[in-house]
């Protein structure tokens, strides 16, 4: 029997530009014949991943600059001559013997690697062990593989807990792929919304009192609105990635749930400081398949005198009631919610009410990965 933890939230975000397109404008999507502001799943997932890795104290890096980092480390910390260090950095990739992975003129790889941060130290150790072979092949037109491919592959296939949770795509290196246990949806406003323009100036402090004008002027775009957010964790896939380690799985699910609710993309944070949290969190444990409630907002929430937040909570609860009826409340082992005080909305269709997100998360964890030990937060 499959197990999924579904996480839903509505969150009011004031003036912000959380996720920009190629022109610097807030991303958008047209849904239900209305334009909405959108935040991509990659953007929010990155914020969640960094928070999880900070909690766990084991960072992973996503990069094309491995040859450059190897070269710099060998030069600066190991004292290698520049030409040998550069050759070693390129050999780290070419000795993998995978035709799909190439290097450009600047030494960047053709694919993004995602590996534990400590992987750099391990690659350096492989180079140091094989220094003689590297020196013997330096300058040759067709150098032999100076580094052991098996040791290199082992580094690139290694994983952190966050890689087990969020996955890794590396088709060019067999055995390196990790099917992520988490799926994250694009967040979008529950109502019609469009980017707005901000004309701003910066004053030159050294201009004389009699001199008018500014030192800089420009325009930027921002947005504001109430977002619906959804993610789901496939607990069975996570346990498979962790070789059945239920204790680690529980900690990872707890960590992901917390940072799904509490994280925020950091773009333009210094000029907007949009540091809100969700006003409603709804968690459900399902035993057949995940179930997003995004369709609750296919009809955009209307602009009413009381704003969009309360109306969005009402729309979500009304849609959940219909879904509960259609599914006859089957294949759902748990559901509950935590919400700001709002006496105008009946949230009964969202299950039991909890006072805090943390009580809600603990209850969901006990349903999806029960344990005899009381859950303790990873970071006090």
C-alpha angles and dihedrals in degrees: 000000000000120000127207131181109209117200121196129177142170115209132181112218120188127206105341147127100214096166124020131201125222091284096049095255124130110268116254141194132194111228129161090007091298132102114243135185111248136199113199121238090237091058096051092038090056091054090049093047094051091049092050092048090049090053093047095042093227114106128196126201131215109204151139092207102082095118090050093049091048091050093048093048094048091050099043103035104024098036095232119163113259097247094050093046091050091048091050092050091055093043090058086070104029093051090061083079093215113141094206093063114075139163128234125218091274093054095253118143121243090234134046111249120210113198141140113285089238086062089085091061090049092051090050090052091053090051093049091050090051099041094121092053090048092051091048091055099039111121096012117135091225106022120195121239099283096182126059108256093208093058092046092049091050090057094048091047095050117107144198126220090262091054089052088051101042101027136226130243114208108142093168092067112056112225094020096093116103118190105224118237092209129074118191124192127214109264116232137177116267089223138041111287138162135195115267128209126238120200110202140174136198120214121228103230094204097057112114120254091251093052117092130200136056137275093233139009132180145139130247134179131238140165141204134200151108113291130206111215130189137179135159134203120212099213094191092055090048092052089049091053090049095047091246097308099155095179093057091042091055092049091049094048090048091049093047093048092051095049094042086062099035107035128093131187109256102220114134090355095145093058099037109024093198094174103160130140127214117285089208131032121185121185127186133179112213130187104201110034140334118271123207119201094206091118088070085081101042082106100055117238109257124246102253133170093259094054131240105290100076092038089052092053089050092049091050093050093046092051092046089054090055092047091049089053094046093049093040087231089285128148092021114116095181144359134173144145145215120206146166114265108281116157092181096069129068106219096175092116087064094065129238118001118236126195096229141020089244094057088048092050093048091052092049091048091052088054097047102034108013119198136171091234122084111248114252123196114251091229119038 
